[in-house]
């Protein structure tokens, strides 16, 4: 799993009734985009995250490509 600052991390709930969590990657601490990541979740909390198989990284680049 590789990520860049500004990408979104989606962590799917892995227990019945547990909500999915989403947040923005604000720091990449591993080499070449590898984990761990510092993530600011949508509820405002920040955490150091080593994503598991229940996590997906979505590029933070805007849809439609490069502008300007």
N, C-alpha and C positions, 0 to 999 in steps of 0.2 A: 504494500500500500504506500503510495506517494502522495504528498499534498504540498500546497504552497499557501503562504499567508493570504487570507481572503477567501479560501475555499470553504465550503460548508461541510460539516460532519453531521451525518444522520446516524443515530444509534437506535436501533429497533428494540423495543421492549422484548425481553426474552422470558418474561413471566406473565401469566394470564393477568390482565388488568393493569399491567405496567405500561405507562405511556411511552411513546417514542420521544427521544430527546434530539434537539437540533441546535447547532451553534456554529459560530464562525471561528476558523482557525486563526489565531492571532500571533502564534509563534510556532516555528518548527525547530525542534531541538535535535533531531537526528540528522545524520549526514544525507545529503541528496534527497531531501523531502521525506525521509523515513521517520517513523514515530520515535519518541513521543511528541505529542502536540499539546500546546496550551490552547484550550478552547473556551470561548465565551459563549455560554449557552443562552438561548433566547430568554431565559428567566433572569439573566444578569449575572449568574454565577460563573466563575472561572475555575477550570480544573486542568491538571496535567493528565492527559489521556493516552493510554496505549490501546488503540482500537482493536477489538476482537472481531470475530467472524460476523457479528451482528451489526457491524458498522460499515457505512458507505461514504466515500468522499465525493462530493460534487464540485466541479470546477467553479470558481468564483468569477470567471470571465463572463461578461454579458453575452446573452444569446445574439446571434447575428454577426459575430466576428468583430474585427477591429474597426474602430470609428476614427474619423479625423482625416 
